[in-house]
Amino acid sequence: MQKELMKNVYLDNAATTKVRPEVVAAMLPFYTESYGNASSLYRFAQEAHKALEDARATVAKCIGAQANEIIFTGGGSEADNMALRGVAKAYAKKGKHMITTAVEHHAVLHTLEGMAKEGKIELTVLPVDEFGQITAQQVAEAIRPDTILVSVIFANNEVGTINPIAEIGAACRAADVLFHTDAVQAVGHVPVDVAEMNIDLLAMAAHKFHGPKGVGALYVRKGVRLPPLITGGGQERGKRAGTENVPGIVGLATALEMQVAHMQEVSQQVQTKRDRLIAGILETISDVKLNGHPTQRLPNNVNVSIRYIEGESILLMLDLNGIAASSGSACTSGSLDPSHVLLAMGLPHEIAHGSLRLTLSEFTTDEEVDYVLEILPEIVKRLRAMSPLYTK
């Protein structure tokens, strides 16, 4: 008897998330009613300006910051670029050395590599362990007298591994070196407190926690010098030119406030489904490796390497069965090269090519998890039967 196929089983929440209905409702008035330019002086525009500043205060509260330390951007990649390029320019007299890791999102890694190639900085790229983690000791030992910035990803976008951010931040603070973290995958999913974690600059993106696409924020600790990346106007206290995206910013703040308010409860629910999915995959499919740290990982992330078949083939077969998944970062989904994250973790090319990322949300149901555990083993069996590498 043919199995009934489910449609639109969405398990790519690390790429982007469904916008909450409450978030859409909060945004709509700033498209159709209070649509004035927030930088204008007349009363009509001041409604938008008040919403902008209320959103700034909300975002700040959610991460333990002050309102005047939040700069709204067009997304996480822009926030990362603003931090990295801004520090290089503002602190050039102090030094040119920056430190990062081999498993950063390309918004960080490509930016820093490009700056190094242009001669603007000298770059040290730290290796990671088999789980994709680095230690505070590694960072401390890599810091030089001319080091001006350390950039370490909070939680990896591919394998979900969470780094010891507070300890790394403390090591940077002790050495009087600025600490930036790409927290795009972490904010809204795990507790973040920039003061307690000794973070100087932090990037986030609304669409990773059920907010709208095309809007993000950069936290810049008070006292950190940072020139604008985009010039042409005095918006965002002169730090980011361009008419403010008030609907998007309101959506970001609304989504983040809701995530933080229910974080503990939701994270536990999602993690329970995640663990059941991991256990089911490992039990029903042979020659599978779980990628990332087994416990110090995002509550919604499942990343496995399935030997003897390629990830692209798995994705196509899953899609035919109504399941949306990924083989890694959505930003590199068009690339045929294996994940730089998995390679940095020590996986051989042939195993890294068979990676599959399934990322859940609070909207993921038990029935959807059951469906994946029913469909995926059959897909793997079928693909392996066609693989010249599989001989069992």
N, C-alpha and C positions, 0 to 999 in steps of 0.2 A: 504493500500500500504506500503510495507516494505521500511524503510528509507535507503538511501544509506550511507554506513559506510565510514568514513574517516579513513585513515591509518596514523600511526605515528604522532599523535597529542602529542607533547612532552611538558608536563607541570611539569617537575621535574628539573628545572634549578637550584634549591638550592642544588641538589645533584651533578650535573655537567652540563657543557654547551657545546654547539656546538663550535668547534674551527673555528674562522673566516678564510676564504680563504686567506686573506692578511697575517694572522699570519703564516699559513702553508707555504706560499711563502717566508716569511722572514726567516723561519727556514731551509728550504731545502738546501741552499748553505752550511750550516755548517754540513750537513750529507755527501754531495757528492763532495764539492770543498774545502772549508776552514775548513777541518776536523781535523786540527792539535790539539795537546794537548795544551790548553791555558797556561799551566805552563811551557812549554818548551821555550828555548831561541832563537831558530833559526827563521828566518824571516817568514817561512810558518806558524809556530804556532802563531806568533804575530798577524796574521790576526784574529785568534780566540780570542786572548787575548784582542785586541782592541774592538771587538764586545762585549765581556764580560763586559769590563769597561764602554762602551757606554750604555749598558743595565742597569748597576748599576746606572749611572747618571740619566737615564730616569726614573727609578723606584723611585729614591730619589725625583726627581722634582715633580712627581705625588702626593706625600704625604707630601711635604714640608720639606723633610729631606736633609741631605748632603750625597753625594755618599759614603763616608767612613763609613756611619752608616747602610749600607745595607749589609746583609749577605744572600747569596742564599742558599736555603735548598731543600730537596726532597719533600716538601709540607707543608701544614699548620699544620698538627699534629706534624711534626718534629720541626717546628718553635716554636710551643707552648711548647713542651718538652724541647727544648734548653733553652728557656727563664726561665721556672719554675725551672728546675733542676739546671741550671747555677746560678741563683740568690741564691738558697738555699745553694749552695756550696760556692759561692764567698762571701756571706754576713753572714755566719754562726756565726762569732764572734760578729756581731751586734745583732743577734736574730734569732729565729726560727719560728716566727709567720707569717702566711700568711692568707689573706682574699680573699674569692671568693663568688660566688652566687650559688643558687640552680639550675639555669637554664643554666649553662655553657655547651658547647659541651664537650663530654666525653674525648676529647684530653686534656682538662684542668681538668675537674672534676675527672676523673679516675686517672690521673697523680698525682694530689694533694692528693687525698684520699690514693693512694698507698704510697706516700712519708710520709704521716702522720702515716700510719700503720707501716711503717718501722722505725718510730721515728726520721725521718730527719727534720720534721717540726711539728708545732702545727697549726691546721687549724680551721678557723671560716668560716662557710658557711651561708651567709646572705639570709634570705627569700625574696621573691619578692611579689609584689602586684598582683591583679587579671589580670593585663595585662602583667605580666612577667618583670616588671621594678623594679629597685632599685633606691634609691636617694643618692645624695652626702652626705646628712646628716647621712644616715645609715652607710656609709663607714667611715665618720669622727668619729662617735661614737664608731665604732668597732676597730679603730686603737689603738694599745697599744705601750708602749715604746719599746717593742721588735719586733714590726711589721716591716718586711723587704719588703713585696710585697703585693700589691692588684691586683687581676686579675678579670676584669669584661668584659664580652662579649660585643662587640660593637653593633652588631645586631644579634638577636637570629636566629639560623638556622632553627628552626621549625616554630615559630609563627611570625617571622619577626620584633618583637619589637625592637626599637632602644633605647639604654640607654643614659642618659645625660653624655656623655663621657667627655666633656670639664669640666663640674662642678666636676665630680668625680676626674679627673686628677688634678684640682686645689686644691681639698681637700688633695690629696696625696702629692702634691708638698709642700703645707703649712706645712705638718707634716713630711717632709723629708723622705717619703716612696716611693719606686719605684712603678710605675703603668704600668701594662701590660694589653693589650687588645687583645683578639682573634677577629680580624677584617676580618676574612676569608669571611664572607658574605657581609661585608660592602664595602671593597675596590673595586673600580670600579663601584659602584652603588650609593653611596652617597659621598658627599665631606668629605675628610679626610685630616687634617693638623696636623701632630704630634706635631709641635711647639705650635700652637694656642691651641691645646687640652691638652697640658701638658702630653703627652704620652711618656713613657720611653722605652717601648718595645711593638712591634706590629707584629702580624703574619698575613700573607696573603697566598693565593694559586691561581695559575694562572688559574686552570680549573673552577673557579667560575666566571670568567669574560671573557670567550671565548678564553682562552689560553690553552696550553697543560696540560695534567695530569702529576703528578710526579715531579712538580717543584713549589717552593714557595719562600718566603723570610721572613726574620726577620729583622725588624728595631730595632737597639740598639742605644739609644741616646749616643752621645759622652760623655765619662766619666763613663758610667755604666760598671762595671767589669763583665765579662762573660766568664767563661772557656768553652772550646769546649765540645759538647755532643759526637761528633764522632772524634776520634783521629787517627793518622796514617799518616798525611801529613800536609804540611803548607799552603794548599789552603785556600782561603777566609781569608787572613791575620792571619792564624793559628786558626781560629774560627770553621772551618768545613772541616775536611779532606775528600778527595775523588776527583777524576778527575772531573772537572767542566762540567756540562751538558750544554754546550754552546748553542746547538739548542733550548733546553727547556727554558733557560734563555732569549735568544733572543725573543722567542715566548711570554714569560711572559711580557717582557718590551713592545713589540709591541702591545699586546692585551690591556695592561693597559693604554698605551698612547692613543690608539684609544677610549677606554672607557671614559677616563677623558676629552678628547677633545669634545666629543658629549654627555656628561653626562646629562646636563640639558634638552636638547631636547629629548633624548631617555627615560630618567626617566619619563618625563611627558607623553610620548606616552604609555609607559608600564603601568604607574599608571592609566591612563584612562581606559585601558582594564581591569586592576585589579579591579578597582571600579565597572565596569560594571558586571564583573563576580561575585563579592561579592553581589551586589544588586540583580542580577538575581537569585542567589542561595537562598538568604533570602526571596525573593518574591515567588518563585515557590515551595519551600520545607518547610514544617512546622517543628517545633521543632529542629531548627538549631541554633547553637551559634557560632558567630565569635570569634576566639581565637586571642589574641594579642591586642596591642593597636590599636584603630580605626584610628588614624592619624599618630602617631609617629611609623611608621613601614616601612619596605623596600618597594620600589615601585612595586616590582614584587610578593609579597607574599600574598597568600590567605590560611588561615588555619581555618577550621570549624570543629565543632563536630556535627555529625548527630545522634540524639538519636534513640535508639531501634535497631540499627544494628552495626556490627563491621566494622572497617576500612578495615580489610583484605578482607572482602567480597566485599566491594565497589571497592577496587583496582583490584581485579580479574575480576569483571564485566566491569570495565572501560577498562581494558586491552583487553578483548574480543571485545570491541567496538573501539579499536585502540587508546586508550588514556593512556599515561604513566603518572602516578601520584605517590604520596607517602603518607604514614600515619605519617611521621615524618622524623627523621634523617636517611639518607641512611646508615650511619655507624651502625645503630641498627635495620635495616629492617628485620633481621632474628629473632628478639626477639619477644616473645609473650606478654611481659609485656607492660603496657601502658606507654606512654611518661612520662619521669621524669619531663619534662618541664611543661606539662599540669597538672600533679599532684601537682607540686610546686606552680602552679597558683591557686590551690584550686578546680580543677575539680574532681568529684568523678570518681572512676575507670570505672564504666559502661559508663560514658559519654566520658571519655578520650579514651576508646577503640574504639569509633566511629569517630576518628579524620581523617581528609583528608587534605593533603597539596597539593595545586596547585601553582606552581611557574612558572611565565612567563619569557619571554625575548623579546628583540626587534624583534626576528624572529617569535614570536607568532602573528598570524593573527586574524582579526576580525571574519573571518569565523570559525576559530578554537574555539574561545570563544563562538560563537553562537552554535556550535556543542555540546560543553560540556553542555551548558545550555539546550539543547534539550535532551541529552542522560541521564544526571545525575538524573533529577527528576524521569525518568522512572525506572532507576536502584534502586533508593531509594524506590519507590513504590513497586517494585517487591520483594525486600529484606524484607521490612517491612511486606508484606503480608505473608511471611514465618516465621516471628519472633513471638515467644510466648510472647514477652514483649510489642508488639504493639497491642493496643486494640481499637484504634479509627476507 
